[in-house]
């Protein structure tokens, strides 16, 4: 296990969370329903120098790749704003207010005025080669219980920005993007340096995610939150790892990157970087062949060279001459390039040579992506720090200075209270804490005699089950859920709750009286429970004669077939037990 203190492990977390509103600078929907595209648009992107005459290293990297980008336009989910054919509309007020609430939850200092900026991005994920972003606040902190105790981690601040388009397909140098995700508002939250164990870093990321979801202003589901992590060790460099989707893998990913850097630091001591040279198309590394199988903890050195070359869109093959390592370009690279672009191919191969030299020199600043588990791969050089410039199409936005009431409790205190009150495990407690139902759950247990565990089971389990059946549970309001639970407290059968919630979601009553009418219509006429039980006992007399008290279970099933949803199951069970006992005593000689 990694001794994080001994290697001076430093990490940082960056969270990107979509907000549950419309798009940031236009009126398009952010639902991403998967509708067919209306048309496909083709674009190329080229780097340009900044006001200081400098090129960003990541932009030059993308120029070498020379890719073509195709964008699918979907009706209602993308428009001329996403295509960068029309200026942005006014900032989405709901998104701004959500970002301000999030800043409040993280104790971050909100600016007096907000300026929309452009961040240079030339990987095709934005049609205009930039992403609009707004600095909402600076500072703040998150507290998280960790293996090292309660950890308070300072934040850099909170930004409100556009999400990027999502890749839908790749074919050679062509990349397809969907514009439905482009422009969905998201908040970006970055921590300051965390000097703690990998497990503690993951707990901090979890704390940020839980706090975000507790605001009820963020989207839920796959792809709505993305976590990046920065890692370095003593003698290493800052490496940004993108796409850490599963927090359970974060400690292993951090540890593997730390060990990769330590292995490269040891490799550099062999002095092989001075032996890197190129003669024509062949890169030679003197004395490096025995190191090709070196374990870098995210693969071997061979794997690292191969993935680095693929990032520059070339394939490689390996040969040896004595102990010298020979690296040449694979045939597929030459075929992909053809004969019309030898200059660009030469530039790519030159960058592969530089990358090989860099690997034998130790860790470098770079961006990596999770491949699977804790395995990562090089994707591009780390972008420069000065990629921002003003958005001239939008005026500064004054701080609306909203009031949010008393400061919220830390998430871990809320979770402890929920676990205790509702008798839930950690997973269910987190689900209730981040659900829209926590407030109504607390109100129900305060105003009724229903057990907290039953209330939680309905609001989490039953409602989730209805949602999986395609029922519009999102439309269920707090007062409707509260009234349904009040009806159960007053005697409405628990077996009928799922059906009642489904009817409420379908018919959408506007007041409590209308909702109670729906419940009454489902129960129908008052059930003569004793009469039903008497009929079942008479019709199942032969079963009772053979099984005696053991006939209770099948008898219960027969009774429930006739009264399900009309009489509470507990009441039926008690009445049947009494009736069966009386029946057996009355027919003692015949059973």
KADA-V109257 format. One record per residue. N is the residue number from 1. RES is the residue in one small letter. PHI is phi as a letter, one per 20 degrees, with the letter a starting at -180 (* if undefined). OMEGA is omega in whole degrees, -180 to 180 (NA if undefined). NEAR is the number of other C-alpha atoms within 8 Angstrom. Layout:
# KADA-V109257
[[N:RES:PHI:OMEGA:NEAR] [N:RES:PHI:OMEGA:NEAR]]
This chain:
# KADA-V109257
[[1:x:*:-177:2] [2:x:f:173:5] [3:x:e:-171:6] [4:x:f:179:10] [5:x:f:-177:8] [6:x:f:-177:6] [7:x:e:180:8] [8:x:l:-179:9] [9:x:f:175:15] [10:x:c:-178:11] [11:x:b:175:13] [12:x:b:-177:13] [13:x:d:176:12] [14:x:c:-177:11] [15:x:d:174:15] [16:x:d:-174:11] [17:x:c:177:13] [18:x:f:176:13] [19:x:e:-176:13] [20:x:e:178:8] [21:x:c:171:9] [22:x:f:-177:13] [23:x:f:-168:13] [24:x:f:-175:12] [25:x:c:173:11] [26:x:b:-177:12] [27:x:e:-178:6] [28:x:f:178:10] [29:x:f:176:10] [30:x:d:-174:11] [31:x:f:-178:5] [32:x:l:-175:9] [33:x:e:179:4] [34:x:m:179:4] [35:x:f:178:7] [36:x:f:-177:5] [37:x:f:176:9] [38:x:e:-179:8] [39:x:a:179:7] [40:x:c:-177:9] [41:x:d:-179:8] [42:x:d:178:8] [43:x:b:167:8] [44:x:c:179:7] [45:x:c:-176:8] [46:x:c:178:7] [47:x:f:174:10] [48:x:c:-179:5] [49:x:f:176:9] [50:x:f:178:7] [51:x:f:180:5] [52:x:e:178:5] [53:x:n:-178:6] [54:x:d:176:7] [55:x:d:176:10] [56:x:f:-175:11] [57:x:f:-180:10] [58:x:f:177:12] [59:x:f:177:13] [60:x:f:177:10] [61:x:f:-180:11] [62:x:f:177:11] [63:x:f:179:11] [64:x:f:-179:10] [65:x:f:172:10] [66:x:l:-177:7] [67:x:e:176:10] [68:x:d:-175:10] [69:x:d:180:12] [70:x:c:-174:12] [71:x:d:178:11] [72:x:e:-179:13] [73:x:e:-178:15] [74:x:d:-178:13] [75:x:f:177:9] [76:x:n:-178:7] [77:x:d:176:13] [78:x:b:-177:15] [79:x:b:-177:10] [80:x:f:177:8] [81:x:f:179:13] [82:x:f:179:11] [83:x:f:-177:10] [84:x:l:176:9] [85:x:d:-178:7] [86:x:b:179:7] [87:x:f:178:7] [88:x:f:175:9] [89:x:e:179:7] [90:x:f:179:7] [91:x:f:178:8] [92:x:f:-176:11] [93:x:f:179:6] [94:x:f:-180:7] [95:x:f:178:13] [96:x:f:-179:10] [97:x:f:177:9] [98:x:f:179:10] [99:x:f:178:11] [100:x:f:177:11] [101:x:f:179:10] [102:x:f:177:10] [103:x:f:178:15] [104:x:f:-179:10] [105:x:f:-179:10] [106:x:d:174:9] [107:x:l:-176:9] [108:x:e:-175:15] [109:x:e:-175:9] [110:x:f:179:9] [111:x:f:179:10] [112:x:f:-177:6] [113:x:b:-177:8] [114:x:d:180:12] [115:x:d:177:11] [116:x:f:-179:13] [117:x:d:173:11] [118:x:d:177:13] [119:x:d:-178:11] [120:x:f:176:9] [121:x:b:-175:11] [122:x:d:178:14] [123:x:e:178:8] [124:x:n:-176:9] [125:x:f:173:13] [126:x:c:-174:13] [127:x:f:-179:10] [128:x:e:-179:7] [129:x:m:173:12] [130:x:b:178:11] [131:x:c:177:14] [132:x:f:-178:11] [133:x:b:-178:12] [134:x:c:175:11] [135:x:f:-177:13] [136:x:e:-174:14] [137:x:b:176:12] [138:x:c:179:13] [139:x:m:-175:11] [140:x:o:-180:13] [141:x:a:171:11] [142:x:c:176:12] [143:x:d:-178:11] [144:x:b:171:11] [145:x:f:-177:10] [146:x:c:176:11] [147:x:g:179:6] [148:x:e:-177:9] [149:x:o:-180:6] [150:x:f:-175:8] [151:x:d:174:9] [152:x:d:-176:8] [153:x:d:177:11] [154:x:f:177:10] [155:x:d:173:14] [156:x:f:-178:11] [157:x:q:-176:14] [158:x:c:177:14] [159:x:d:172:12] [160:x:d:-175:14] [161:x:b:177:13] [162:x:e:171:13] [163:x:f:-178:12] [164:x:e:173:11] [165:x:f:-178:13] [166:x:d:179:10] [167:x:f:179:10] [168:x:d:177:8] [169:x:a:175:7] [170:x:c:176:9] [171:x:b:-178:6] [172:x:m:-180:6] [173:x:e:179:9] [174:x:e:-180:10] [175:x:c:178:14] [176:x:d:178:12] [177:x:c:170:14] [178:x:e:-178:13] [179:x:e:-178:14] [180:x:f:-179:12] [181:x:e:-178:12] [182:x:f:178:15] [183:x:n:174:13] [184:x:f:-178:15] [185:x:f:173:15] [186:x:b:174:12] [187:x:d:176:14] [188:x:d:-180:12] [189:x:c:180:12] [190:x:d:178:12] [191:x:e:166:13] [192:x:f:-179:9] [193:x:f:177:7] [194:x:d:176:10] [195:x:d:-176:8] [196:x:b:-179:12] [197:x:f:175:10] [198:x:g:179:12] [199:x:f:179:10] [200:x:f:178:11] [201:x:f:179:14] [202:x:f:178:12] [203:x:f:176:11] [204:x:f:178:13] [205:x:f:178:12] [206:x:f:179:9] [207:x:f:177:12] [208:x:f:-180:10] [209:x:f:180:9] [210:x:f:179:11] [211:x:f:177:10] [212:x:f:-177:12] [213:x:f:-180:11] [214:x:f:178:9] [215:x:f:-177:10] [216:x:m:-179:9] [217:x:d:-174:9] [218:x:d:177:11] [219:x:f:177:9] [220:x:c:176:6] [221:x:o:-176:5] [222:x:f:176:5] [223:x:n:-178:5] [224:x:e:176:9] [225:x:c:180:11] [226:x:c:-179:11] [227:x:d:171:13] [228:x:d:180:12] [229:x:c:176:13] [230:x:d:-175:11] [231:x:c:170:16] [232:x:b:175:13] [233:x:c:179:13] [234:x:f:-178:7] [235:x:n:-179:5] [236:x:d:-179:12] [237:x:c:177:11] [238:x:f:178:10] [239:x:c:179:13] [240:x:e:179:12] [241:x:d:-177:14] [242:x:e:173:11] [243:x:n:176:9] [244:x:e:-172:13] [245:x:f:-175:7] [246:x:d:-179:6] [247:x:f:179:10] [248:x:f:179:6] [249:x:e:-174:10] [250:x:g:179:13] [251:x:g:-180:12] [252:x:f:179:9] [253:x:f:179:12] [254:x:f:-179:11] [255:x:f:-179:10] [256:x:f:179:12] [257:x:f:177:11] [258:x:f:180:12] [259:x:f:177:11] [260:x:f:180:11] [261:x:f:178:15] [262:x:f:179:10] [263:x:f:179:10] [264:x:f:176:14] [265:x:f:177:13] [266:x:f:179:9] [267:x:f:-179:11] [268:x:f:-179:13] [269:x:f:179:6] [270:x:f:176:6] [271:x:m:-176:10] [272:x:f:-177:13] [273:x:f:179:12] [274:x:f:-179:5] [275:x:e:179:10] [276:x:e:179:12] [277:x:b:179:7] [278:x:c:174:9] [279:x:c:-176:7] [280:x:m:-178:4] [281:x:e:-174:7] [282:x:d:174:10] [283:x:e:-179:12] [284:x:d:174:13] [285:x:c:-176:14] [286:x:f:175:11] [287:x:m:-173:10] [288:x:e:-176:11] [289:x:g:-180:11] [290:x:f:-178:7] [291:x:e:-174:7] [292:x:f:180:9] [293:x:e:-180:8] [294:x:g:-180:8] [295:x:f:177:9] [296:x:d:176:12] [297:x:m:168:10] [298:x:c:-174:12] [299:x:p:179:10] [300:x:e:175:12] [301:x:f:177:12] [302:x:g:178:10] [303:x:g:-178:8] [304:x:f:179:11] [305:x:f:-179:9] [306:x:f:-179:10] [307:x:f:178:10] [308:x:f:179:13] [309:x:f:179:12] [310:x:f:178:9] [311:x:f:176:10] [312:x:e:173:12] [313:x:m:170:9] [314:x:c:175:13] [315:x:d:-179:12] [316:x:c:170:10] [317:x:c:-173:8] [318:x:d:174:8] [319:x:c:179:7] [320:x:c:173:9] [321:x:c:-169:7] [322:x:m:176:4] [323:x:e:178:10] [324:x:f:177:12] [325:x:e:178:14] [326:x:d:-180:12] [327:x:d:178:11] [328:x:c:-176:10] [329:x:f:179:13] [330:x:f:-178:10] [331:x:f:-178:7] [332:x:f:178:8] [333:x:f:-179:11] [334:x:f:180:9] [335:x:f:-179:7] [336:x:f:-176:7] [337:x:e:-174:10] [338:x:m:-176:8] [339:x:d:-174:5] [340:x:e:-176:5] [341:x:c:-179:8] [342:x:f:-178:9] [343:x:f:180:6] [344:x:f:178:8] [345:x:f:178:9] [346:x:f:179:8] [347:x:f:178:9] [348:x:f:-178:13] [349:x:f:176:10] [350:x:f:179:8] [351:x:f:175:9] [352:x:f:177:11] [353:x:g:179:10] [354:x:f:180:8] [355:x:f:178:9] [356:x:f:179:10] [357:x:f:180:10] [358:x:f:-179:11] [359:x:f:180:12] [360:x:f:179:12] [361:x:e:-178:13] [362:x:o:-179:13] [363:x:f:176:11] [364:x:c:175:10] [365:x:f:-176:9] [366:x:a:174:12] [367:x:d:179:13] [368:x:c:179:13] [369:x:c:178:11] [370:x:f:178:13] [371:x:e:175:8] [372:x:a:-180:6] [373:x:l:179:7] [374:x:d:-179:12] [375:x:e:178:12] [376:x:c:180:12] [377:x:b:177:12] [378:x:f:177:12] [379:x:d:180:10] [380:x:a:173:10] [381:x:f:178:10] [382:x:f:-179:11] [383:x:f:176:7] [384:x:f:-176:8] [385:x:e:-175:4] [386:x:d:-180:4] [387:x:d:-173:9] [388:x:d:172:8] [389:x:b:-171:7] [390:x:f:171:8] [391:x:e:-174:10] [392:x:e:-180:5] [393:x:e:-176:6] [394:x:c:180:8] [395:x:e:174:7] [396:x:g:-175:8] [397:x:d:179:7] [398:x:f:176:7] [399:x:f:-179:8] [400:x:f:176:4] [401:x:l:179:4] [402:x:f:176:6] [403:x:d:-175:4] [404:x:d:177:7] [405:x:n:-176:4] [406:x:f:180:4] [407:x:g:179:7] [408:x:f:174:5] [409:x:f:172:6] [410:x:g:-175:7] [411:x:g:-176:9] [412:x:f:175:8] [413:x:f:177:8] [414:x:f:-179:10] [415:x:f:179:12] [416:x:f:179:8] [417:x:f:180:8] [418:x:f:179:12] [419:x:g:-178:12] [420:x:f:-175:8] [421:x:f:-172:7] [422:x:d:179:9] [423:x:l:-178:9] [424:x:d:174:11] [425:x:e:-174:7] [426:x:f:-178:8] [427:x:f:-180:7] [428:x:f:178:8] [429:x:f:179:12] [430:x:f:179:10] [431:x:f:179:9] [432:x:f:-179:12] [433:x:f:-177:11] [434:x:e:180:12] [435:x:e:176:10] [436:x:f:-168:7] [437:x:d:-175:9] [438:x:f:-178:10] [439:x:f:-180:7] [440:x:f:178:11] [441:x:f:179:12] [442:x:f:180:8] [443:x:f:-179:9] [444:x:f:-177:13] [445:x:f:177:12] [446:x:f:-172:6] [447:x:d:-177:6] [448:x:c:177:8] [449:x:e:-180:6] [450:x:f:-179:9] [451:x:f:179:7] [452:x:g:-179:11] [453:x:f:178:9] [454:x:f:179:8] [455:x:g:180:13] [456:x:f:-179:12] [457:x:f:179:9] [458:x:f:-174:9] [459:x:f:178:11] [460:x:d:-174:10] [461:x:f:-176:9] [462:x:f:180:10] [463:x:f:178:12] [464:x:f:180:9] [465:x:f:178:8] [466:x:f:179:13] [467:x:f:179:10] [468:x:f:177:7] [469:x:e:179:6] [470:x:n:180:6] [471:x:e:-175:10] [472:x:f:-178:10] [473:x:f:179:10] [474:x:f:-178:5] [475:x:f:179:7] [476:x:f:-178:11] [477:x:e:-179:7] [478:x:f:-177:8] [479:x:f:178:7] [480:x:f:178:11] [481:x:f:179:11] [482:x:f:-179:11] [483:x:f:177:10] [484:x:f:180:11] [485:x:f:175:10] [486:x:f:178:10] [487:x:f:178:10] [488:x:f:178:11] [489:x:f:-179:10] [490:x:e:176:6] [491:x:p:178:7] [492:x:f:-175:12] [493:x:f:-180:12] [494:x:f:180:9] [495:x:f:-178:10] [496:x:e:-174:11] [497:x:f:-179:12] [498:x:f:178:10] [499:x:f:180:7] [500:x:f:178:12] [501:x:f:178:11] [502:x:f:179:11] [503:x:f:178:10] [504:x:f:178:13] [505:x:f:-178:12] [506:x:f:-173:8] [507:x:e:174:6] [508:x:l:178:9] [509:x:f:-176:8] [510:x:e:179:6] [511:x:b:-176:6] [512:x:f:-179:9] [513:x:f:179:6] [514:x:f:179:9] [515:x:f:180:13] [516:x:f:175:9] [517:x:f:178:8] [518:x:f:180:11] [519:x:f:180:9] [520:x:f:-179:8] [521:x:f:179:7] [522:x:f:-180:9] [523:x:f:180:9] [524:x:m:-179:7] [525:x:f:179:4] [526:x:f:-176:5] [527:x:e:173:7] [528:x:e:-174:6] [529:x:f:-179:8] [530:x:f:179:7] [531:x:f:178:7] [532:x:f:-180:10] [533:x:f:179:11] [534:x:f:179:9] [535:x:f:-179:8] [536:x:f:179:11] [537:x:f:-180:11] [538:x:f:-178:7] [539:x:f:-180:7] [540:x:d:-177:9] [541:x:g:-179:8] [542:x:f:177:7] [543:x:f:180:9] [544:x:f:-179:13] [545:x:f:-177:9] [546:x:e:-171:7] [547:x:d:-179:8] [548:x:m:-178:10] [549:x:f:-180:9] [550:x:f:178:7] [551:x:f:-175:10] [552:x:g:-175:10] [553:x:f:179:7] [554:x:f:177:7] [555:x:f:179:11] [556:x:f:178:11] [557:x:f:-179:8] [558:x:f:179:9] [559:x:f:-177:12] [560:x:f:176:10] [561:x:g:-176:7] [562:x:e:-176:7] [563:x:c:-177:10] [564:x:g:-180:11] [565:x:n:-179:12] [566:x:d:179:12] [567:x:c:-180:12] [568:x:f:-176:13] [569:x:f:180:11] [570:x:f:179:6] [571:x:f:179:8] [572:x:f:-178:13] [573:x:f:-179:9] [574:x:f:-179:8] [575:x:f:-179:9] [576:x:f:179:11] [577:x:f:179:9] [578:x:f:-177:8] [579:x:f:180:10] [580:x:f:177:11] [581:x:f:179:9] [582:x:f:-179:8] [583:x:f:-179:8] [584:x:f:178:11] [585:x:f:-179:7] [586:x:f:-178:6] [587:x:d:-173:8] [588:x:g:-177:7] [589:x:f:-175:4] [590:x:d:-176:5] [591:x:d:NA:9]]
